[in-house]
């Protein structure tokens, strides 16, 4: 990664996209976070972003179309 960036910085422009959807854990993993960090020390998740929401069985990706549209618009504007 870093070496590629250095090698191409004179001939390429790099854009790094942030995922367009807000992360909402819906309490998934809350017990694991509490066990790992303690109730008062759990990390903040409100700033995290995601590209899609997967179903509980991970067979369906919800809102992937929103992310693909976002990437398309990003390429058009950049």
PDB file with one MODEL, atoms N, CA, C and O in Angstrom:
MODEL        1
ATOM      1  N   UNK A   1       0.769  -1.186   0.000  1.00  0.00           N
ATOM      2  CA  UNK A   1       0.000   0.000   0.000  1.00  0.00           C
ATOM      3  C   UNK A   1       0.822   1.268   0.000  1.00  0.00           C
ATOM      4  O   UNK A   1       0.721   2.067  -0.931  1.00  0.00           O
ATOM      5  N   UNK A   2       1.647   1.474   1.041  1.00  0.00           N
ATOM      6  CA  UNK A   2       2.383   2.722   1.171  1.00  0.00           C
ATOM      7  C   UNK A   2       3.403   2.884   0.048  1.00  0.00           C
ATOM      8  O   UNK A   2       3.565   3.981  -0.488  1.00  0.00           O
ATOM      9  N   UNK A   3       4.093   1.801  -0.313  1.00  0.00           N
ATOM     10  CA  UNK A   3       5.079   1.867  -1.395  1.00  0.00           C
ATOM     11  C   UNK A   3       4.415   2.147  -2.740  1.00  0.00           C
ATOM     12  O   UNK A   3       4.960   2.891  -3.555  1.00  0.00           O
ATOM     13  N   UNK A   4       3.261   1.566  -2.975  1.00  0.00           N
ATOM     14  CA  UNK A   4       2.523   1.828  -4.206  1.00  0.00           C
ATOM     15  C   UNK A   4       2.134   3.295  -4.272  1.00  0.00           C
ATOM     16  O   UNK A   4       2.290   3.933  -5.312  1.00  0.00           O
ATOM     17  N   UNK A   5       1.638   3.824  -3.187  1.00  0.00           N
ATOM     18  CA  UNK A   5       1.253   5.234  -3.123  1.00  0.00           C
ATOM     19  C   UNK A   5       2.458   6.124  -3.428  1.00  0.00           C
ATOM     20  O   UNK A   5       2.351   7.058  -4.222  1.00  0.00           O
ATOM     21  N   UNK A   6       3.589   5.845  -2.810  1.00  0.00           N
ATOM     22  CA  UNK A   6       4.813   6.628  -3.045  1.00  0.00           C
ATOM     23  C   UNK A   6       5.245   6.547  -4.506  1.00  0.00           C
ATOM     24  O   UNK A   6       5.635   7.550  -5.103  1.00  0.00           O
ATOM     25  N   UNK A   7       5.174   5.352  -5.075  1.00  0.00           N
ATOM     26  CA  UNK A   7       5.619   5.146  -6.455  1.00  0.00           C
ATOM     27  C   UNK A   7       4.751   5.880  -7.466  1.00  0.00           C
ATOM     28  O   UNK A   7       5.239   6.309  -8.512  1.00  0.00           O
ATOM     29  N   UNK A   8       3.479   6.024  -7.161  1.00  0.00           N
ATOM     30  CA  UNK A   8       2.546   6.602  -8.131  1.00  0.00           C
ATOM     31  C   UNK A   8       2.152   8.046  -7.837  1.00  0.00           C
ATOM     32  O   UNK A   8       1.414   8.644  -8.620  1.00  0.00           O
ATOM     33  N   UNK A   9       2.616   8.615  -6.746  1.00  0.00           N
ATOM     34  CA  UNK A   9       2.135   9.946  -6.341  1.00  0.00           C
ATOM     35  C   UNK A   9       2.415  11.035  -7.371  1.00  0.00           C
ATOM     36  O   UNK A   9       1.698  12.035  -7.405  1.00  0.00           O
ATOM     37  N   UNK A  10       3.441  10.870  -8.216  1.00  0.00           N
ATOM     38  CA  UNK A  10       3.742  11.868  -9.231  1.00  0.00           C
ATOM     39  C   UNK A  10       2.916  11.705 -10.503  1.00  0.00           C
ATOM     40  O   UNK A  10       2.873  12.613 -11.333  1.00  0.00           O
ATOM     41  N   UNK A  11       2.262  10.558 -10.664  1.00  0.00           N
ATOM     42  CA  UNK A  11       1.512  10.304 -11.894  1.00  0.00           C
ATOM     43  C   UNK A  11       0.030  10.014 -11.658  1.00  0.00           C
ATOM     44  O   UNK A  11      -0.728   9.835 -12.611  1.00  0.00           O
ATOM     45  N   UNK A  12      -0.378   9.967 -10.407  1.00  0.00           N
ATOM     46  CA  UNK A  12      -1.777   9.619 -10.117  1.00  0.00           C
ATOM     47  C   UNK A  12      -2.303  10.479  -8.966  1.00  0.00           C
ATOM     48  O   UNK A  12      -1.550  10.952  -8.115  1.00  0.00           O
ATOM     49  N   UNK A  13      -3.603  10.659  -8.975  1.00  0.00           N
ATOM     50  CA  UNK A  13      -4.286  11.316  -7.875  1.00  0.00           C
ATOM     51  C   UNK A  13      -5.081  10.260  -7.130  1.00  0.00           C
ATOM     52  O   UNK A  13      -5.828   9.496  -7.741  1.00  0.00           O
ATOM     53  N   UNK A  14      -4.928  10.214  -5.843  1.00  0.00           N
ATOM     54  CA  UNK A  14      -5.619   9.221  -5.035  1.00  0.00           C
ATOM     55  C   UNK A  14      -6.793   9.857  -4.307  1.00  0.00           C
ATOM     56  O   UNK A  14      -6.663  10.930  -3.718  1.00  0.00           O
ATOM     57  N   UNK A  15      -7.929   9.194  -4.351  1.00  0.00           N
ATOM     58  CA  UNK A  15      -9.108   9.600  -3.586  1.00  0.00           C
ATOM     59  C   UNK A  15      -9.502   8.425  -2.712  1.00  0.00           C
ATOM     60  O   UNK A  15      -9.503   7.281  -3.165  1.00  0.00           O
ATOM     61  N   UNK A  16      -9.833   8.700  -1.482  1.00  0.00           N
ATOM     62  CA  UNK A  16     -10.225   7.656  -0.545  1.00  0.00           C
ATOM     63  C   UNK A  16     -11.652   7.938  -0.095  1.00  0.00           C
ATOM     64  O   UNK A  16     -11.924   8.927   0.587  1.00  0.00           O
ATOM     65  N   UNK A  17     -12.539   7.064  -0.484  1.00  0.00           N
ATOM     66  CA  UNK A  17     -13.963   7.262  -0.202  1.00  0.00           C
ATOM     67  C   UNK A  17     -14.329   6.730   1.175  1.00  0.00           C
ATOM     68  O   UNK A  17     -13.858   5.672   1.593  1.00  0.00           O
ATOM     69  N   UNK A  18     -15.168   7.471   1.866  1.00  0.00           N
ATOM     70  CA  UNK A  18     -15.765   7.001   3.115  1.00  0.00           C
ATOM     71  C   UNK A  18     -17.080   6.318   2.774  1.00  0.00           C
ATOM     72  O   UNK A  18     -17.794   6.753   1.871  1.00  0.00           O
ATOM     73  N   UNK A  19     -17.390   5.282   3.474  1.00  0.00           N
ATOM     74  CA  UNK A  19     -18.655   4.580   3.247  1.00  0.00           C
ATOM     75  C   UNK A  19     -19.819   5.531   3.522  1.00  0.00           C
ATOM     76  O   UNK A  19     -19.754   6.326   4.460  1.00  0.00           O
ATOM     77  N   UNK A  20     -20.873   5.462   2.725  1.00  0.00           N
ATOM     78  CA  UNK A  20     -21.961   6.424   2.844  1.00  0.00           C
ATOM     79  C   UNK A  20     -23.002   6.128   3.931  1.00  0.00           C
ATOM     80  O   UNK A  20     -23.783   7.010   4.289  1.00  0.00           O
ATOM     81  N   UNK A  21     -23.022   4.922   4.450  1.00  0.00           N
ATOM     82  CA  UNK A  21     -24.080   4.547   5.397  1.00  0.00           C
ATOM     83  C   UNK A  21     -23.577   4.576   6.831  1.00  0.00           C
ATOM     84  O   UNK A  21     -22.465   4.127   7.105  1.00  0.00           O
ATOM     85  N   UNK A  22     -24.384   5.099   7.749  1.00  0.00           N
ATOM     86  CA  UNK A  22     -23.982   5.078   9.156  1.00  0.00           C
ATOM     87  C   UNK A  22     -24.086   3.669   9.733  1.00  0.00           C
ATOM     88  O   UNK A  22     -25.013   2.924   9.416  1.00  0.00           O
ATOM     89  N   UNK A  23     -23.134   3.317  10.576  1.00  0.00           N
ATOM     90  CA  UNK A  23     -23.151   2.015  11.242  1.00  0.00           C
ATOM     91  C   UNK A  23     -24.147   2.060  12.383  1.00  0.00           C
ATOM     92  O   UNK A  23     -24.136   2.990  13.188  1.00  0.00           O
ATOM     93  N   UNK A  24     -25.000   1.065  12.453  1.00  0.00           N
ATOM     94  CA  UNK A  24     -25.952   0.941  13.543  1.00  0.00           C
ATOM     95  C   UNK A  24     -25.908  -0.499  14.009  1.00  0.00           C
ATOM     96  O   UNK A  24     -26.439  -1.389  13.344  1.00  0.00           O
ATOM     97  N   UNK A  25     -25.287  -0.730  15.133  1.00  0.00           N
ATOM     98  CA  UNK A  25     -25.077  -2.100  15.593  1.00  0.00           C
ATOM     99  C   UNK A  25     -26.360  -2.805  16.010  1.00  0.00           C
ATOM    100  O   UNK A  25     -26.405  -4.034  16.057  1.00  0.00           O
ATOM    101  N   UNK A  26     -27.395  -2.045  16.309  1.00  0.00           N
ATOM    102  CA  UNK A  26     -28.649  -2.624  16.803  1.00  0.00           C
ATOM    103  C   UNK A  26     -28.355  -3.613  17.928  1.00  0.00           C
ATOM    104  O   UNK A  26     -28.959  -4.682  18.020  1.00  0.00           O
ATOM    105  N   UNK A  27     -27.405  -3.219  18.781  1.00  0.00           N
ATOM    106  CA  UNK A  27     -26.995  -3.980  19.959  1.00  0.00           C
ATOM    107  C   UNK A  27     -26.249  -5.270  19.634  1.00  0.00           C
ATOM    108  O   UNK A  27     -25.954  -6.047  20.542  1.00  0.00           O
ATOM    109  N   UNK A  28     -25.933  -5.520  18.351  1.00  0.00           N
ATOM    110  CA  UNK A  28     -25.138  -6.698  18.039  1.00  0.00           C
ATOM    111  C   UNK A  28     -23.721  -6.481  18.555  1.00  0.00           C
ATOM    112  O   UNK A  28     -23.144  -5.411  18.365  1.00  0.00           O
ATOM    113  N   UNK A  29     -23.190  -7.448  19.175  1.00  0.00           N
ATOM    114  CA  UNK A  29     -21.834  -7.351  19.691  1.00  0.00           C
ATOM    115  C   UNK A  29     -21.702  -6.544  20.965  1.00  0.00           C
ATOM    116  O   UNK A  29     -20.594  -6.382  21.477  1.00  0.00           O
ATOM    117  N   UNK A  30     -22.812  -6.032  21.492  1.00  0.00           N
ATOM    118  CA  UNK A  30     -22.748  -5.196  22.691  1.00  0.00           C
ATOM    119  C   UNK A  30     -22.190  -5.983  23.877  1.00  0.00           C
ATOM    120  O   UNK A  30     -21.405  -5.451  24.661  1.00  0.00           O
ATOM    121  N   UNK A  31     -22.585  -7.220  24.007  1.00  0.00           N
ATOM    122  CA  UNK A  31     -22.079  -8.048  25.107  1.00  0.00           C
ATOM    123  C   UNK A  31     -20.581  -8.290  24.962  1.00  0.00           C
ATOM    124  O   UNK A  31     -19.841  -8.273  25.945  1.00  0.00           O
ATOM    125  N   UNK A  32     -20.143  -8.515  23.720  1.00  0.00           N
ATOM    126  CA  UNK A  32     -18.718  -8.735  23.476  1.00  0.00           C
ATOM    127  C   UNK A  32     -17.904  -7.486  23.792  1.00  0.00           C
ATOM    128  O   UNK A  32     -16.823  -7.577  24.374  1.00  0.00           O
ATOM    129  N   UNK A  33     -18.427  -6.307  23.406  1.00  0.00           N
ATOM    130  CA  UNK A  33     -17.729  -5.053  23.714  1.00  0.00           C
ATOM    131  C   UNK A  33     -17.648  -4.820  25.214  1.00  0.00           C
ATOM    132  O   UNK A  33     -16.606  -4.411  25.727  1.00  0.00           O
ATOM    133  N   UNK A  34     -18.745  -5.077  25.917  1.00  0.00           N
ATOM    134  CA  UNK A  34     -18.751  -4.902  27.373  1.00  0.00           C
ATOM    135  C   UNK A  34     -17.766  -5.855  28.041  1.00  0.00           C
ATOM    136  O   UNK A  34     -17.068  -5.477  28.982  1.00  0.00           O
ATOM    137  N   UNK A  35     -17.713  -7.091  27.553  1.00  0.00           N
ATOM    138  CA  UNK A  35     -16.792  -8.070  28.127  1.00  0.00           C
ATOM    139  C   UNK A  35     -15.341  -7.671  27.874  1.00  0.00           C
ATOM    140  O   UNK A  35     -14.485  -7.859  28.739  1.00  0.00           O
ATOM    141  N   UNK A  36     -15.064  -7.127  26.704  1.00  0.00           N
ATOM    142  CA  UNK A  36     -13.696  -6.770  26.350  1.00  0.00           C
ATOM    143  C   UNK A  36     -13.225  -5.472  26.994  1.00  0.00           C
ATOM    144  O   UNK A  36     -12.072  -5.371  27.414  1.00  0.00           O
ATOM    145  N   UNK A  37     -14.113  -4.472  27.077  1.00  0.00           N
ATOM    146  CA  UNK A  37     -13.709  -3.142  27.531  1.00  0.00           C
ATOM    147  C   UNK A  37     -14.314  -2.722  28.865  1.00  0.00           C
ATOM    148  O   UNK A  37     -13.863  -1.750  29.472  1.00  0.00           O
ATOM    149  N   UNK A  38     -15.331  -3.445  29.327  1.00  0.00           N
ATOM    150  CA  UNK A  38     -16.058  -3.013  30.520  1.00  0.00           C
ATOM    151  C   UNK A  38     -17.170  -2.063  30.099  1.00  0.00           C
ATOM    152  O   UNK A  38     -17.067  -1.410  29.061  1.00  0.00           O
ATOM    153  N   UNK A  39     -18.220  -1.981  30.886  1.00  0.00           N
ATOM    154  CA  UNK A  39     -19.382  -1.175  30.516  1.00  0.00           C
ATOM    155  C   UNK A  39     -19.056   0.297  30.302  1.00  0.00           C
ATOM    156  O   UNK A  39     -19.617   0.928  29.406  1.00  0.00           O
ATOM    157  N   UNK A  40     -18.166   0.849  31.105  1.00  0.00           N
ATOM    158  CA  UNK A  40     -17.865   2.277  31.020  1.00  0.00           C
ATOM    159  C   UNK A  40     -16.792   2.609  29.997  1.00  0.00           C
ATOM    160  O   UNK A  40     -16.572   3.785  29.707  1.00  0.00           O
ATOM    161  N   UNK A  41     -16.126   1.621  29.447  1.00  0.00           N
ATOM    162  CA  UNK A  41     -15.009   1.877  28.533  1.00  0.00           C
ATOM    163  C   UNK A  41     -15.256   1.390  27.112  1.00  0.00           C
ATOM    164  O   UNK A  41     -14.311   1.310  26.326  1.00  0.00           O
ATOM    165  N   UNK A  42     -16.492   1.062  26.758  1.00  0.00           N
ATOM    166  CA  UNK A  42     -16.782   0.576  25.409  1.00  0.00           C
ATOM    167  C   UNK A  42     -16.495   1.675  24.391  1.00  0.00           C
ATOM    168  O   UNK A  42     -16.801   2.841  24.641  1.00  0.00           O
ATOM    169  N   UNK A  43     -15.908   1.319  23.243  1.00  0.00           N
ATOM    170  CA  UNK A  43     -15.585   2.331  22.233  1.00  0.00           C
ATOM    171  C   UNK A  43     -16.837   2.942  21.614  1.00  0.00           C
ATOM    172  O   UNK A  43     -17.876   2.290  21.519  1.00  0.00           O
ATOM    173  N   UNK A  44     -16.729   4.182  21.199  1.00  0.00           N
ATOM    174  CA  UNK A  44     -17.823   4.902  20.540  1.00  0.00           C
ATOM    175  C   UNK A  44     -17.975   4.360  19.119  1.00  0.00           C
ATOM    176  O   UNK A  44     -16.982   4.197  18.409  1.00  0.00           O
ATOM    177  N   UNK A  45     -19.199   4.083  18.703  1.00  0.00           N
ATOM    178  CA  UNK A  45     -19.424   3.550  17.358  1.00  0.00           C
ATOM    179  C   UNK A  45     -20.243   4.488  16.483  1.00  0.00           C
ATOM    180  O   UNK A  45     -20.506   4.157  15.327  1.00  0.00           O
ATOM    181  N   UNK A  46     -20.658   5.647  16.991  1.00  0.00           N
ATOM    182  CA  UNK A  46     -21.558   6.515  16.227  1.00  0.00           C
ATOM    183  C   UNK A  46     -20.907   7.111  14.983  1.00  0.00           C
ATOM    184  O   UNK A  46     -21.617   7.486  14.051  1.00  0.00           O
ATOM    185  N   UNK A  47     -19.586   7.210  14.938  1.00  0.00           N
ATOM    186  CA  UNK A  47     -18.901   7.791  13.789  1.00  0.00           C
ATOM    187  C   UNK A  47     -18.590   6.757  12.707  1.00  0.00           C
ATOM    188  O   UNK A  47     -18.176   7.135  11.611  1.00  0.00           O
ATOM    189  N   UNK A  48     -18.772   5.483  12.978  1.00  0.00           N
ATOM    190  CA  UNK A  48     -18.399   4.439  12.035  1.00  0.00           C
ATOM    191  C   UNK A  48     -19.357   4.408  10.842  1.00  0.00           C
ATOM    192  O   UNK A  48     -20.551   4.671  10.981  1.00  0.00           O
ATOM    193  N   UNK A  49     -18.815   4.085   9.681  1.00  0.00           N
ATOM    194  CA  UNK A  49     -19.581   4.036   8.445  1.00  0.00           C
ATOM    195  C   UNK A  49     -19.453   2.635   7.840  1.00  0.00           C
ATOM    196  O   UNK A  49     -18.486   1.921   8.105  1.00  0.00           O
ATOM    197  N   UNK A  50     -20.431   2.254   7.030  1.00  0.00           N
ATOM    198  CA  UNK A  50     -20.428   0.941   6.384  1.00  0.00           C
ATOM    199  C   UNK A  50     -20.856   1.088   4.921  1.00  0.00           C
ATOM    200  O   UNK A  50     -21.464   2.085   4.533  1.00  0.00           O
ATOM    201  N   UNK A  51     -20.525   0.081   4.129  1.00  0.00           N
ATOM    202  CA  UNK A  51     -20.894   0.075   2.715  1.00  0.00           C
ATOM    203  C   UNK A  51     -22.228  -0.615   2.480  1.00  0.00           C
ATOM    204  O   UNK A  51     -22.903  -0.325   1.492  1.00  0.00           O
ATOM    205  N   UNK A  52     -22.623  -1.527   3.371  1.00  0.00           N
ATOM    206  CA  UNK A  52     -23.901  -2.225   3.264  1.00  0.00           C
ATOM    207  C   UNK A  52     -24.246  -2.821   4.621  1.00  0.00           C
ATOM    208  O   UNK A  52     -23.413  -2.888   5.524  1.00  0.00           O
ATOM    209  N   UNK A  53     -25.494  -3.251   4.739  1.00  0.00           N
ATOM    210  CA  UNK A  53     -25.965  -4.010   5.901  1.00  0.00           C
ATOM    211  C   UNK A  53     -26.234  -5.425   5.421  1.00  0.00           C
ATOM    212  O   UNK A  53     -26.934  -5.620   4.428  1.00  0.00           O
ATOM    213  N   UNK A  54     -25.697  -6.396   6.101  1.00  0.00           N
ATOM    214  CA  UNK A  54     -25.978  -7.772   5.705  1.00  0.00           C
ATOM    215  C   UNK A  54     -27.071  -8.354   6.583  1.00  0.00           C
ATOM    216  O   UNK A  54     -27.271  -7.941   7.726  1.00  0.00           O
ATOM    217  N   UNK A  55     -27.764  -9.314   6.022  1.00  0.00           N
ATOM    218  CA  UNK A  55     -28.807 -10.006   6.784  1.00  0.00           C
ATOM    219  C   UNK A  55     -28.139 -10.856   7.865  1.00  0.00           C
ATOM    220  O   UNK A  55     -26.925 -11.056   7.842  1.00  0.00           O
ATOM    221  N   UNK A  56     -28.921 -11.344   8.793  1.00  0.00           N
ATOM    222  CA  UNK A  56     -28.394 -12.144   9.905  1.00  0.00           C
ATOM    223  C   UNK A  56     -27.627 -13.370   9.402  1.00  0.00           C
ATOM    224  O   UNK A  56     -26.650 -13.791  10.022  1.00  0.00           O
ATOM    225  N   UNK A  57     -28.070 -13.940   8.279  1.00  0.00           N
ATOM    226  CA  UNK A  57     -27.383 -15.114   7.734  1.00  0.00           C
ATOM    227  C   UNK A  57     -26.297 -14.734   6.713  1.00  0.00           C
ATOM    228  O   UNK A  57     -25.676 -15.609   6.110  1.00  0.00           O
ATOM    229  N   UNK A  58     -26.075 -13.438   6.525  1.00  0.00           N
ATOM    230  CA  UNK A  58     -25.062 -12.892   5.606  1.00  0.00           C
ATOM    231  C   UNK A  58     -25.264 -13.310   4.152  1.00  0.00           C
ATOM    232  O   UNK A  58     -24.310 -13.360   3.376  1.00  0.00           O
ATOM    233  N   UNK A  59     -26.507 -13.609   3.791  1.00  0.00           N
ATOM    234  CA  UNK A  59     -26.790 -13.996   2.411  1.00  0.00           C
ATOM    235  C   UNK A  59     -27.385 -12.855   1.589  1.00  0.00           C
ATOM    236  O   UNK A  59     -27.421 -12.927   0.360  1.00  0.00           O
ATOM    237  N   UNK A  60     -27.848 -11.809   2.261  1.00  0.00           N
ATOM    238  CA  UNK A  60     -28.456 -10.670   1.585  1.00  0.00           C
ATOM    239  C   UNK A  60     -27.754  -9.397   2.033  1.00  0.00           C
ATOM    240  O   UNK A  60     -27.503  -9.196   3.221  1.00  0.00           O
ATOM    241  N   UNK A  61     -27.441  -8.541   1.064  1.00  0.00           N
ATOM    242  CA  UNK A  61     -26.785  -7.263   1.366  1.00  0.00           C
ATOM    243  C   UNK A  61     -27.776  -6.131   1.121  1.00  0.00           C
ATOM    244  O   UNK A  61     -28.174  -5.879  -0.016  1.00  0.00           O
ATOM    245  N   UNK A  62     -28.162  -5.464   2.178  1.00  0.00           N
ATOM    246  CA  UNK A  62     -29.123  -4.369   2.094  1.00  0.00           C
ATOM    247  C   UNK A  62     -28.383  -3.052   1.867  1.00  0.00           C
ATOM    248  O   UNK A  62     -27.318  -2.818   2.438  1.00  0.00           O
ATOM    249  N   UNK A  63     -28.958  -2.205   1.032  1.00  0.00           N
ATOM    250  CA  UNK A  63     -28.453  -0.858   0.754  1.00  0.00           C
ATOM    251  C   UNK A  63     -27.150  -0.840  -0.032  1.00  0.00           C
ATOM    252  O   UNK A  63     -26.500   0.203  -0.100  1.00  0.00           O
ATOM    253  N   UNK A  64     -26.750  -1.949  -0.623  1.00  0.00           N
ATOM    254  CA  UNK A  64     -25.563  -1.971  -1.465  1.00  0.00           C
ATOM    255  C   UNK A  64     -25.757  -1.045  -2.663  1.00  0.00           C
ATOM    256  O   UNK A  64     -24.801  -0.435  -3.142  1.00  0.00           O
ATOM    257  N   UNK A  65     -26.998  -0.942  -3.148  1.00  0.00           N
ATOM    258  CA  UNK A  65     -27.293  -0.057  -4.276  1.00  0.00           C
ATOM    259  C   UNK A  65     -26.975   1.399  -3.943  1.00  0.00           C
ATOM    260  O   UNK A  65     -26.538   2.150  -4.815  1.00  0.00           O
ATOM    261  N   UNK A  66     -27.187   1.802  -2.704  1.00  0.00           N
ATOM    262  CA  UNK A  66     -26.876   3.167  -2.280  1.00  0.00           C
ATOM    263  C   UNK A  66     -25.373   3.404  -2.385  1.00  0.00           C
ATOM    264  O   UNK A  66     -24.940   4.449  -2.871  1.00  0.00           O
ATOM    265  N   UNK A  67     -24.589   2.450  -1.938  1.00  0.00           N
ATOM    266  CA  UNK A  67     -23.137   2.587  -1.994  1.00  0.00           C
ATOM    267  C   UNK A  67     -22.628   2.596  -3.426  1.00  0.00           C
ATOM    268  O   UNK A  67     -21.733   3.374  -3.758  1.00  0.00           O
ATOM    269  N   UNK A  68     -23.184   1.741  -4.280  1.00  0.00           N
ATOM    270  CA  UNK A  68     -22.760   1.715  -5.677  1.00  0.00           C
ATOM    271  C   UNK A  68     -23.094   3.026  -6.377  1.00  0.00           C
ATOM    272  O   UNK A  68     -22.303   3.522  -7.179  1.00  0.00           O
ATOM    273  N   UNK A  69     -24.242   3.580  -6.082  1.00  0.00           N
ATOM    274  CA  UNK A  69     -24.627   4.884  -6.633  1.00  0.00           C
ATOM    275  C   UNK A  69     -23.668   5.966  -6.132  1.00  0.00           C
ATOM    276  O   UNK A  69     -23.261   6.836  -6.901  1.00  0.00           O
ATOM    277  N   UNK A  70     -23.313   5.918  -4.870  1.00  0.00           N
ATOM    278  CA  UNK A  70     -22.373   6.865  -4.271  1.00  0.00           C
ATOM    279  C   UNK A  70     -21.012   6.783  -4.970  1.00  0.00           C
ATOM    280  O   UNK A  70     -20.427   7.814  -5.300  1.00  0.00           O
ATOM    281  N   UNK A  71     -20.510   5.579  -5.196  1.00  0.00           N
ATOM    282  CA  UNK A  71     -19.224   5.402  -5.877  1.00  0.00           C
ATOM    283  C   UNK A  71     -19.299   5.920  -7.312  1.00  0.00           C
ATOM    284  O   UNK A  71     -18.363   6.559  -7.792  1.00  0.00           O
ATOM    285  N   UNK A  72     -20.404   5.647  -7.995  1.00  0.00           N
ATOM    286  CA  UNK A  72     -20.588   6.132  -9.363  1.00  0.00           C
ATOM    287  C   UNK A  72     -20.531   7.657  -9.398  1.00  0.00           C
ATOM    288  O   UNK A  72     -19.848   8.232 -10.246  1.00  0.00           O
ATOM    289  N   UNK A  73     -21.233   8.308  -8.496  1.00  0.00           N
ATOM    290  CA  UNK A  73     -21.238   9.784  -8.431  1.00  0.00           C
ATOM    291  C   UNK A  73     -19.850  10.310  -8.068  1.00  0.00           C
ATOM    292  O   UNK A  73     -19.422  11.345  -8.581  1.00  0.00           O
ATOM    293  N   UNK A  74     -19.160   9.610  -7.200  1.00  0.00           N
ATOM    294  CA  UNK A  74     -17.814  10.014  -6.805  1.00  0.00           C
ATOM    295  C   UNK A  74     -16.865   9.966  -8.010  1.00  0.00           C
ATOM    296  O   UNK A  74     -16.077  10.889  -8.216  1.00  0.00           O
ATOM    297  N   UNK A  75     -16.938   8.905  -8.794  1.00  0.00           N
ATOM    298  CA  UNK A  75     -16.095   8.800  -9.983  1.00  0.00           C
ATOM    299  C   UNK A  75     -16.435   9.905 -10.992  1.00  0.00           C
ATOM    300  O   UNK A  75     -15.540  10.471 -11.619  1.00  0.00           O
ATOM    301  N   UNK A  76     -17.710  10.206 -11.144  1.00  0.00           N
ATOM    302  CA  UNK A  76     -18.111  11.245 -12.082  1.00  0.00           C
ATOM    303  C   UNK A  76     -17.606  12.621 -11.649  1.00  0.00           C
ATOM    304  O   UNK A  76     -17.221  13.434 -12.489  1.00  0.00           O
ATOM    305  N   UNK A  77     -17.608  12.880 -10.348  1.00  0.00           N
ATOM    306  CA  UNK A  77     -17.210  14.201  -9.855  1.00  0.00           C
ATOM    307  C   UNK A  77     -15.698  14.360  -9.720  1.00  0.00           C
ATOM    308  O   UNK A  77     -15.186  15.478  -9.778  1.00  0.00           O
ATOM    309  N   UNK A  78     -14.992  13.272  -9.543  1.00  0.00           N
ATOM    310  CA  UNK A  78     -13.542  13.338  -9.383  1.00  0.00           C
ATOM    311  C   UNK A  78     -12.867  13.203 -10.733  1.00  0.00           C
ATOM    312  O   UNK A  78     -11.639  13.234 -10.815  1.00  0.00           O
TER     313      UNK A  78
ENDMDL
END
